[in-house]
Amino acid sequence: MDPIRIIEVKENVLAKNDRDADKLRAKMKENKTLLINIMSSPGSGKTTLLKRTIKELKDEMKIGVLEADIDSDVDAAAILGAGADSVQLHTGGACHLTADMTEQGLAGFGDKHYDLVFIENVGNLVCPAEFDTGATMNVCLLSVPEGDDKPLKYPLMFQVSHALVVTKIDVRSVFDFDLAKLEKNARMRHPGMKIMPLSAKTGDGFEEWINFLREKVAEQKK
Amino acid sequence: MDPIRIIEVKENVLAKNDRDADKLRAKMKENKTLLINIMSSPGSGKTTLLKRTIKELKDEMKIGVLEADIDSDVDAAAILGAGADSVQLHTGGACHLTADMTEQGLAGFGDKHYDLVFIENVGNLVCPAEFDTGATMNVCLLSVPEGDDKPLKYPLMFQVSHALVVTKIDVRSVFDFDLAKLEKNARMRHPGMKIMPLSAKTGDGFEEWINFLREKVAEQKK
């Protein structure tokens, strides 16, 4: 294996992707559409968070969800059921979304205007952090069962995320999980990071998340 | 971006890796060392499983653990505390281990003989499945909180794994998790796959896992 050659290709791919991402981000601003890239491990609750978010916001804004999956359309079906438009994007085995793939996915929504579009990225705490999708902001999810040490082990994800949603706080009592420790670990990677603990099942903490989205959607229209 | 160029490089890397992996696997067989590659999402309980496994088996066999992490040595410290030798391998940002990296890690154990060596792969349900580490067998972990639908969404991981350990079954009552459905989904990807549900916290189901390891260690010495 010649590691140098691989790294060169990767650098070219990343540089090209960064340019595509900046262009897409500018286009979204012009369209007054807030594009949020949701990233997390598999099973952290991305789809469950989005389903409840859609139900709470669909009467006040137009929402779309771009579902990135290696395979299957399990999540897209769930999102449609919650009342938002959904486009399914199969990554063909790829472990992350690029800006180019995101743009192809967004084209699937046609000419309709959206106030808020979520990208549900591939469930992976590593690779999606390396590729700028062109989103206005990155939101990382971490569920209570995953443990409070994850920012130590997956630094880049926490560095590139503008906000952290701590999911499944309703099961906190059955896990050895220290929210203060997680906050400390996350802010070591990203000082001042906004952290919102919530349960999409019970609704606990959900209002802060919804208000955060309302504020960011309004900012994008300025 | 020129996807064809990327794919070509990736194919070359994979072909070279497959050859390295086959060589390493043959060497492990010759050495009578069982090398098990443990893969899962972040926070599924790989380290907790290994700690209890080491405690239960360390008096009857010599065990080593190769800890692959993007950063930090949180897990290696935990493994040392449990009573096994441990080598920490930083992947330098990479989302998976290759056979070459595995071999470099194993060199860290020096000339001592081990009956059983675990690779604790990077927490990632996607990329590690693509790269043969040279392990004698692959064991995938899936924790109850992650959900029973994961084999539908991350097919390759289940296809390449010889056995599936379902972790954290002690919290089954607080999650909407159907073990029969998981088994069906996993065996759709890998017919006849061995599935062992357990809790490393309570010890429930652990005996089957320990006996499975005893049997495989014995087989490797034949």
Contacts between the chains, C-beta under 8 A, distances in Angstrom:
chain1	res1	chain2	res2	distance
A	1	B	13	6.1
A	1	B	16	5.2
A	1	B	17	7.3
A	1	B	98	7.4
A	1	B	100	6.2
A	5	B	9	7.0
A	6	B	9	6.3
A	6	B	13	6.5
A	9	B	5	6.9
A	9	B	6	6.3
A	9	B	9	5.4
A	13	B	1	6.0
A	13	B	6	6.5
A	16	B	1	5.2
A	17	B	1	7.1
A	20	B	1	8.0
A	41	B	41	4.6
A	41	B	42	4.7
A	41	B	43	6.4
A	41	B	123	7.3
A	41	B	125	7.7
A	41	B	146	7.8
A	42	B	41	4.7
A	42	B	125	4.8
A	42	B	146	5.8
A	42	B	150	5.7
A	42	B	153	6.9
A	42	B	154	6.2
A	43	B	41	6.5
A	43	B	143	7.6
A	43	B	145	6.3
A	43	B	146	2.9
A	43	B	147	4.8
A	43	B	150	6.3
A	69	B	153	6.0
A	70	B	126	6.8
A	70	B	153	6.7
A	70	B	154	6.5
A	70	B	155	7.1
A	70	B	156	7.7
A	71	B	152	7.3
A	71	B	153	6.6
A	71	B	155	5.3
A	72	B	152	4.7
A	72	B	153	5.2
A	74	B	149	5.8
A	74	B	152	5.7
A	74	B	153	6.4
A	75	B	153	7.9
A	93	B	130	7.8
A	93	B	156	7.3
A	95	B	95	6.7
A	95	B	124	7.6
A	95	B	126	4.0
A	95	B	127	5.0
A	98	B	1	7.2
A	100	B	1	6.1
A	122	B	126	6.6
A	123	B	41	7.3
A	123	B	125	6.6
A	123	B	126	7.8
A	123	B	153	6.9
A	123	B	154	7.3
A	124	B	95	7.6
A	124	B	124	5.9
A	124	B	125	7.1
A	124	B	126	5.1
A	124	B	127	7.6
A	125	B	41	7.7
A	125	B	42	4.8
A	125	B	123	6.6
A	125	B	124	7.1
A	126	B	70	6.8
A	126	B	95	4.0
A	126	B	122	6.6
A	126	B	123	7.8
A	126	B	124	5.1
A	126	B	127	7.1
A	127	B	95	5.0
A	127	B	124	7.6
A	127	B	126	7.1
A	127	B	127	6.4
A	130	B	93	7.8
A	143	B	43	7.6
A	143	B	145	6.5
A	145	B	43	6.4
A	145	B	143	6.5
A	145	B	145	3.8
A	145	B	146	8.0
A	145	B	168	6.9
A	145	B	171	7.4
A	146	B	41	7.8
A	146	B	42	5.8
A	146	B	43	2.9
A	147	B	43	4.9
A	149	B	74	5.7
A	150	B	42	5.7
A	150	B	43	6.3
A	152	B	71	7.3
A	152	B	72	4.7
A	152	B	74	5.7
A	153	B	42	6.9
A	153	B	69	5.9
A	153	B	70	6.7
A	153	B	71	6.6
A	153	B	72	5.2
A	153	B	74	6.4
A	153	B	75	7.9
A	153	B	123	6.9
A	154	B	42	6.2
A	154	B	70	6.4
A	154	B	71	8.0
A	154	B	123	7.3
A	155	B	70	7.0
A	155	B	71	5.3
A	156	B	70	7.7
A	156	B	93	7.2
A	168	B	145	6.9
A	171	B	145	7.4
A	171	B	171	7.0
A	171	B	174	5.3
A	171	B	175	7.5
A	174	B	171	5.2
A	174	B	174	5.9
A	175	B	171	7.5
